[in-house]
């Protein structure tokens, strides 16, 4: 019985670390989209940040496909 308690505590620590890492990645992705959209998009940056916040993977794909302006060469 005691072995189960030890395994559960180790699993909880791993789950918490997993949660923290993915939360930091998620928030960094939202902040990056906001700052990038301010420079490279005609649409409001906060709307792209909200889209990525509400639907992270789909929002990021949509931002790359629809949100960024095509970069043109200056030559």
PyMOL commands that set and color helices and strands:
alter all, ss='L'
color gray80, all
select helices_A, chain A and resi 2-40+45-54+56-67
alter helices_A, ss='H'
color red, helices_A
deselect
rebuild
show_as cartoon
